[in-house]
Amino acid sequence: MSNAVSLSSLPAPVLPPVSAAPDQPLPEGVRVGNEQLVCLTEAAGRKVSALIAREKQGGYLRVAISGGGCNGLSYKLRFTPEGRRGDILVATAGVRALVDAKTALYLKGTHIDYSNQLIAGGFKFTNPNAKASCSCGESFSV
């Protein structure tokens, strides 16, 4: 179920590639994945990179699913300084995203976009696994 504009109409991100780990090896137990798991648009990548620089909480974006919200499951984004055993690292749109193995089951194929519009702006998730979503797009059910 989609809560955003059609991503097929957006141009592919043209950003420099991001290595899995810029200056250190991956923590033990962290695997490298690809954008078939989760993909950020160019706009989302720019916003996340700016927030990482501003917040100084860590150089990775953790994308997670937790129970809650109108439809039972909700998306969580936060910054973290390192990966954990069982994480999957995806380099996308200039960002290093971490997804835990359980969340990966719900996220496979998800695109994350960003809009800076005053009304209905923010991060938008297009998740092909969602059977229903709330109107704000922050929670879903499978």
C-alpha positions, 0 to 999 in steps of 0.5 A, a space after each residue: 500500500 502506498 502513501 507517497 507519490 509514485 516512486 517509479 516517476 522519480 529519477 534514480 538517485 545519482 549520489 556517490 557510492 557509500 562503502 559499507 564502513 568508511 574507516 572501520 570493518 563491520 562489527 562481527 555478525 553484521 551482514 551487507 545487504 542491498 537496496 532490494 531490502 530498503 531504498 532511500 530516495 535522493 531527497 531522503 538521503 540528503 535529509 538523513 545525511 543533514 540530520 546525521 551531521 546535525 544530531 551527532 548521534 552516530 553515522 548509521 540510520 537504524 530503520 526499525 519496526 515496532 508494535 504500535 500506531 493505528 494499524 499495529 506496526 509503526 516505523 522507527 528511524 534513529 541514529 546509531 554509532 554502530 551495528 549489532 550482531 544480526 543487523 543488515 547494512 544497506 548503503 543507499 542514497 549516500 546513507 548507511 542504513 541498518 536493519 535488524 533481521 526481524 524488521 527485514 521481514 516486514 521491510 523488504 522492498 520498502 522505499 523511503 522518501 522525504 518531503 519538506 512540505 508544511 502539510 503532510 511533509 516528512 519521511 514517507 514509506 512505501 512498503 509493498 508488504 503493508 496490507 493497510 496503512 493509517 492516513 498519516 503513513 506512520 503505521 501499517 499492518 501486514 
